[in-house]
C-alpha cells in the first residue's frame, strides 16, 4: 500500500490539489492500493497533552496507523512551506504516531517528498528538516526531493497546469521505480 499524506491542516490549502493529482495518478499506475491522509481531517479532539500517552491516543490516529500506515511500505508526502520549514501539525502528527507501535509504523518505510511554496525554493529547507527526522525514525528517504515553487502560478483554480502536472507525474513514476527497486531482494550476484 502507498500512503499519500497532505502535510497541512490549513483550510483551503493548495497542497490538497497536488495531493489529489498524485492520488489519481497513482490509482492508475501503482500496482498496490493507494490511501490518502489529509491532515485537515485530524479530529479537533486530538488532545496535545494526552497524545503522548498510550491511553490518550485519538481513536482516529490509531485507526490510521492500523489500517493505513503500518500496512503501507511507501509514503509520499506533499509538504507546504510554513515559516521556512514544514507545518507544525505534521510534526505533531508524527509525534502522535510514535507513541504506539513505533517500529511497525516507521522503520524501513520508503518515503518521498514534494515540497511546495509560494516562494522560490519549493520548501527545500522543510524537506531537509523532515529528512533528518525520517532518518532518525529509520525510514529510507528518496534522494530526489521535488521542490515546486511559485505554486500560485502553477494552479488555475484547483487544476494543476502544465508543465507542473507532467513534472509531478514523472516524479511519481521515478519514485515508484526507486521504491520497487528498494523492495526487491538483493541477489548474490549483485553483491559481488
C-alpha positions in Angstrom: 0.0 0.0 0.0 1.1 3.6 -0.7 0.1 6.3 1.7 -0.1 9.8 0.3 -0.1 12.4 3.0 -1.2 16.0 2.6 1.0 17.7 5.3 -1.2 20.6 6.4 -4.5 21.2 8.1 -4.9 24.8 6.8 -8.3 25.4 5.4 -8.4 25.7 1.6 -4.7 24.7 1.3 -3.1 24.5 -2.1 -1.3 21.2 -1.3 -4.6 19.4 -1.5 -4.7 19.9 -5.2 -1.2 18.5 -5.7 -2.1 15.6 -3.4 -5.2 14.7 -5.3 -3.4 14.8 -8.7 -0.9 12.3 -7.2 -3.6 10.1 -5.7 -5.5 10.0 -9.0 -2.3 9.2 -11.0 -1.2 6.5 -8.5 -4.5 4.8 -8.7 -4.0 4.3 -12.5 -0.3 3.4 -12.3 0.6 1.8 -9.0 0.3 -2.0 -8.6 -0.6 -1.6 -4.9 -3.5 0.2 -3.3 -3.4 3.9 -2.5 -4.6 5.6 0.7 -4.9 9.3 1.1 -4.4 11.0 4.5 -5.4 14.7 4.7 -4.3 16.3 7.9 -7.2 18.7 7.6 -9.3 15.7 8.7 -7.5 15.3 12.0 -10.0 15.4 14.8 -10.3 18.5 16.9 -10.4 16.3 19.9 -6.8 15.3 19.4 -5.5 16.4 22.8 -1.9 17.6 22.6 -1.2 16.8 26.3 -2.7 13.3 26.2 -1.4 12.2 22.8 1.9 11.2 24.4 0.2 8.5 26.5 -1.0 5.2 25.1 -4.3 5.6 26.7 -4.7 9.2 25.5 -4.3 8.3 21.8 -7.0 9.5 19.5 -9.1 6.6 18.0 -8.7 8.3 14.6 -4.9 8.2 14.8 -4.9 4.6 16.0 -7.2 3.7 13.1 -4.9 5.5 10.6 -1.9 3.6 12.0 -3.5 0.1 11.9 -5.3 0.4 8.6 -3.0 2.5 6.5 0.4 3.5 7.9 1.5 0.1 9.3 0.5 -1.9 6.3 2.0 0.6 3.8 5.5 0.2 2.7 5.7 3.5 0.9 4.8 7.0 1.9 4.6 10.1 -0.4 4.3 13.4 1.4 3.2 16.8 0.0 4.8 19.3 2.3 3.9 23.0 2.1 6.4 25.5 3.4 5.5 27.2 6.7 7.9 29.7 8.2 10.9 28.2 6.4 10.1 24.6 7.3 7.2 22.2 7.4 3.8 22.7 9.2 3.7 22.1 12.9 0.6 19.9 12.5 2.8 17.5 10.5 5.3 17.3 13.4 2.5 16.8 15.9 1.0 14.0 13.7 4.4 12.2 13.6 4.8 12.7 17.3 1.4 11.1 17.9 2.2 8.2 15.6 5.5 7.5 17.5 3.8 6.6 20.8 2.4 3.2 20.0 4.0 0.6 17.6 6.7 3.0 16.6 8.8 0.3 14.9 5.9 -1.1 12.8 4.8 2.4 11.9 8.1 3.9 10.7 11.1 1.5 10.4 12.3 0.8 6.9 9.4 2.5 5.1 10.3 4.3 1.9 9.3 7.9 1.8 9.3 10.5 -1.0 8.6 14.2 -0.6 7.2 17.0 -2.7 7.7 20.5 -1.3 5.5 23.3 -2.3 5.7 27.1 -1.6 4.6 30.4 -3.0 8.3 31.4 -2.8 11.3 30.4 -4.9 12.7 27.4 -3.0 9.8 24.9 -3.1 10.3 24.2 0.6 13.7 22.6 0.2 14.6 23.5 3.8 11.5 21.9 5.2 12.1 18.7 3.2 15.7 18.6 4.6 14.3 19.1 8.2 11.9 16.2 7.6 14.7 14.1 6.1 16.6 14.3 9.4 13.5 13.2 11.3 12.8 10.4 8.9 16.4 9.1 9.1 16.1 9.1 12.9 12.9 7.0 12.5 14.9 4.5 10.4 12.9 5.4 7.2 14.6 5.3 3.8 14.2 8.7 2.1 14.1 9.0 -1.7 17.1 11.2 -2.6 15.3 13.1 -5.4 13.0 15.5 -3.5 10.8 17.6 -5.7 10.5 21.3 -4.9 7.7 23.2 -6.5 7.9 26.9 -6.2 5.6 29.8 -7.2 2.6 27.5 -6.6 0.0 30.1 -7.4 1.3 30.3 -11.0 1.1 26.5 -11.3 -2.6 26.5 -10.5 -5.7 27.5 -12.4 -8.3 27.3 -9.6 -8.0 23.7 -8.5 -6.3 22.4 -11.7 -2.5 22.0 -11.8 -1.2 23.5 -15.1 1.5 22.1 -17.4 4.4 21.7 -17.2 4.0 21.2 -13.4 1.4 18.4 -13.8 3.9 16.5 -16.0 6.7 17.1 -13.6 4.6 15.6 -10.8 3.7 12.6 -12.8 7.3 12.0 -13.8 8.4 12.3 -10.2 5.8 9.8 -9.1 6.9 7.3 -11.7 10.6 7.7 -10.7 9.7 7.4 -7.1 7.7 4.2 -7.6 10.6 2.7 -9.7 13.0 3.5 -6.9 10.7 2.2 -4.1 10.1 -1.1 -6.0 13.9 -1.4 -6.6 14.5 -0.8 -2.8 12.0 -3.6 -2.0 13.5 -6.2 -4.3 15.7 -8.8 -2.7 19.4 -8.4 -3.4 20.7 -11.4 -5.4 24.0 -12.9 -4.5 25.4 -12.0 -8.0 24.5 -8.3 -7.4 26.6 -8.3 -4.1 29.9 -9.1 -5.9 
